[in-house]
């Protein structure tokens, strides 16, 4: 069985504005979320994901 995962796919872009599809895959379901974002928000998301993956709490 594949491991749970998160995938980001760029659907559309302007100079500094993006439409992104975020896909969450779990053991029992998949979730797809389309949203609009900027470079600054994507950088903040990247840092948050790194911090989350490096945390040692349950």
C-alpha positions, 0 to 999 in steps of 0.5 A: 500500500502506498504511503500517505502523501501531499502533492502540489500542482501548479494549474495556472500562473501570472507574474506572481499569482498562482492557481494550485491544486493540493492533493492529500493522499491517505490510507482511506481517502484522497482530497483535492483542494484548488486555491489561489496563492502568491510567491510569499504565501507559497514560501510560508507554506514550504517553511511550515511543511518543513517545520511540521515534518521536523517536529518530534511531537505526536 
